[in-house]
Amino acid sequence: MRIAQEMDGFEEVINPLGGGGSGFPWLAILRPDRSIVIDSKDPEEGNIGSPITEWEIDHWNVMMRASVTRITEEEIAHMAKTLAEDRKGD
């Protein structure tokens, strides 16, 4: 589900999930019961937003490992490489 800042009721959805005040975009991967598996807030650095820096991409990889059951390390590495290339403008 995508929830935009401009939508009515935005705060009622995002604040209970812990995303309020995190910056945007903020991502959360939820279980069917709406509990959070992981979100885009790195415990030490903050919200990764759209990951482009090394630490943001590292946290993106953590998010993928924590939440995607059918993904290989090669696929995660490919996504990380693509994100890093986007940063460089390649």
N, C-alpha and C positions, 0 to 999 in steps of 0.2 A: 504494500500500500504506500502510496506517495502522499505526503501531507505538506502543503506549501504554507509558508508564513502568512500569505495573504488570505488564507481560508478562514472562514468563520469557525470558531471553536478550536483553533490551532493550539492555544495554550492548554486547553483542557485535555488534549491528547498527549502533547509532547512533555509537559511538565511532570506528570506522574511517572513517565518513563525515564526521567532524569536528564532530558535533553535541553531543558530551559536554560538559556544563558550560555550555551555551548558554542554558539556560532553556527554558521550554515555553509554547506549542508551538514547536517548531523544525521547519522545513520544508526539504526538499531536493528538487529536481527532477532526476531521473536520466535518463541515456541508457539504451538497452537493455543496454549492457555494464556498467551500474551505476556509471559514472563520473558525477560531479556536473556538471550544466549550471550551476546556481546554487543557492545556499541562502539562508535567511532572515537570515543574518548580514550586516548592513551593515558594510563595512570600517572605518568611522569610529565608528559609533554602537553597534553590537552587534546582537543578535537582535531582529527586529521582532515576534516573537510573533504575536498577533492584531493586525494593524495598525490603529491608531486615531490616532496622532499624525501630524503632517505628514511627518516624516522617515520614519516607518514606512510610510506609504502611498506615499511616493516610492520607497522600496526595493521595495515590492510591484510598482509599475509597472515598475521595472527588471527584476524577476524575470519578469514577463509578457512584456516585450519580448525577453528573452534566451531564453525557452523555448517560447513559443507561436508556431507558424508561421502560423496562420490567425487573426489577431486584428487588429482595426483600432485606430487611435488613438482613435476614438470609443468603442469598447468598453472600452478601458483607462480612458478618462476617465470613462465611466459607472461602472465598478467603483470608481474612486477617489472619485467623488462619493458613491456609496452607502456606502463605508467612512467617509467624513467625516461623513455624515449620521448614521450609527450612533453615532459619537462624540458628536455633539451631542444625540442622543436624538430626532431628527426623525422 
